Amino acid sequence: MTTTAQTWFFHPPEKNAYLISERVRTNFWGARFGGVWLDVVRVGPPILMAGAYQGSAIELEWQPAQWCALRAKPAAASLPLGVSNMLGLKPAIKYEEARGYTVWEWLTGDVNARWQAVQGKPEYAKLERLK
């Protein structure tokens, strides 16, 4: 069976760290991101995974079928493109956190509400609206 974002993002996955890790990693690898390694930190929801990609520390956090956040330090330019292709969505917001991570957020709901919620807050540096 081919693993897609349907099995871990659009439908809540099992509350099993091993299965979530396998589904997400297999999806990245199938999308030609063989250098991605992620392990589950929190089964959630929201679910949090942490790992590495080509020398960048990365985190992937999501609330199934609602939002997904990719964090990279330093920013890995090709990775958000891969996540966009896997989810079939464009990122809505990009910013930098105090921990030094660049963050991209994908939203299935109201982008305007999230944009209003993050504007003017110092923890969201270099805030950009992407869609």
ABEGO torsion letter per residue (X at the ends): XBBBAAAAAABBBBBBAAAAAAAAAAAAAAAGBAABBBBBABAOOBBBBBEBBGGBBBBBBBBBGABBBBBBOBBBAAAAAAAAAAAGBBBABBBBBAAGBBBBBBBABBAAAAAAAABGBAABBGBBBAX
